[in-house]
């Protein structure tokens, strides 16, 4: 068995690791997108809520209602800040997963190049052996005919 064939199991393992890392990137990107969507929904809700109450002209609110309105807006702002932190953590996770994938991809590429070089070398050796054999056969035939 040639060295390149012996390395096929290693190549498969490296390729599997690369695919796993790529899946991890995709999953973390999906999670980031979900967190971004939630953040946008919170921002939209806060804007709608604030605009709804500010656009109602002629409606008077009691001090307690205004206090409750401001408390709720502050609570929404706090929730938005927390969601922004979650988004930042998810973005860092995506970056880490992407970096990990790049490392496994470069290992996979290096392994494939090494195996390709081995196969080319093995093929060249086999061709030399075959050519030597053919030369010997031709020499024997020429010696028999003389």
C-alpha positions in Angstrom: 0.0 0.0 0.0 1.4 3.4 -1.0 2.0 6.2 1.5 -0.7 8.3 -0.1 -3.3 5.6 0.3 -2.3 5.1 4.0 -2.9 8.8 4.5 -6.5 8.7 3.1 -7.9 8.0 6.6 -6.1 11.1 7.9 -7.4 13.2 5.0 -10.9 12.0 5.7 -10.5 12.9 9.4 -9.2 16.4 8.5 -12.0 16.9 6.0 -14.6 15.8 8.6 -13.1 18.3 11.1 -13.3 21.1 8.5 -17.0 20.3 7.8 -17.8 20.2 11.5 -16.1 23.6 12.0 -18.0 25.0 9.0 -21.3 23.8 10.5 -20.4 25.4 13.8 -19.9 28.7 11.9 -23.3 28.4 10.2 -25.1 27.6 13.5 -23.5 30.5 15.3 -24.4 32.8 12.4 -28.0 31.7 12.6 -28.0 32.4 16.3 -26.5 35.8 15.8 -29.2 36.6 13.2 -31.9 35.6 15.6 -30.4 37.8 18.3 -30.2 40.7 15.8 -33.8 40.2 14.8 -34.9 40.2 18.4 -32.9 43.4 18.9 -34.6 45.1 16.0 -38.0 44.0 17.2 -37.3 45.5 20.6 -36.2 48.8 19.0 -39.2 48.9 16.7 -41.6 48.2 19.6 -40.0 50.9 21.7 -40.3 53.4 18.8 -43.9 52.4 18.1 -44.8 52.7 21.8 -43.1 56.1 22.2 -44.6 57.4 19.0 -48.1 56.2 19.8 -48.2 58.1 23.0 -46.6 61.2 21.6 -48.8 61.3 18.6 -52.0 61.3 20.6 -52.8 65.0 20.7 -55.3 66.4 23.0 -55.1 63.4 25.4 -53.9 64.4 28.8 -52.2 61.9 31.1 -52.0 62.0 34.8 -48.6 62.2 36.5 -48.9 58.5 37.4 -49.6 57.5 33.8 -46.6 59.6 32.6 -44.5 58.1 35.3 -45.6 54.6 34.3 -45.0 55.4 30.6 -41.4 56.6 31.3 -40.7 53.6 33.5 -41.8 51.3 30.8 -39.6 53.1 28.2 -36.7 52.9 30.6 -37.3 49.2 31.0 -37.4 48.7 27.2 -34.1 50.7 27.0 -32.5 48.4 29.5 -33.8 45.3 27.7 -32.4 46.7 24.4 -29.0 47.3 26.1 -29.0 43.7 27.3 -29.9 42.4 23.9 -27.1 44.5 22.4 -24.7 42.8 24.8 -26.1 39.4 23.7 -25.6 40.4 20.1 -22.0 41.4 20.8 -21.3 38.1 22.5 -22.9 36.2 19.6 -20.8 38.2 17.1 -17.6 37.3 19.0 -18.7 33.6 18.9 -19.2 33.8 15.2 -15.7 35.3 14.8 -14.1 32.6 17.0 -15.9 29.8 15.1 -14.9 31.4 11.7 -11.3 31.6 12.9 -11.4 28.0 14.0 -12.8 26.9 10.6 -10.1 28.8 8.8 -7.4 26.9 10.8 -9.1 23.6 10.0 -9.5 24.6 6.3 -5.8 25.4 6.0 -4.9 22.1 7.6 -7.1 20.3 5.2 -5.7 22.2 2.2 -2.1 21.4 3.4 -3.0 17.7 3.8 -4.6 17.5 0.4 -1.5 19.2 -1.2 0.8 16.8 0.5 -1.1 13.8 -0.6 -1.3 15.2 -4.2 2.5 15.6 -4.2 2.9 12.1 -2.8 0.7 10.7 -5.5 2.5 12.6 -8.2 5.8 11.2 -6.9 4.5 7.7 -6.6 3.2 7.9 -10.2 6.5 9.2 -11.4 8.3 6.3 -9.7 5.9 3.8 -11.1 6.4 5.2 -14.6 10.2 5.0 -14.2 9.9 1.4 -13.0 7.6 0.6 -16.0 10.0 2.3 -18.4 13.0 0.4 -17.0 11.0 -2.8 -17.4 10.1 -2.0 -20.9 13.7 -1.1 -21.7 14.8 -4.4 -20.3 12.2 -6.3 -22.3 13.2 -4.5 -25.5 16.9 -5.2 -24.8 16.2 -8.9 -24.3 14.2 -9.1 -27.5 16.9 -7.4 -29.4 19.5 -9.7 -27.9 17.5 -12.8 -28.9 17.1 -11.7 -32.4 20.8 -11.1 -32.9 
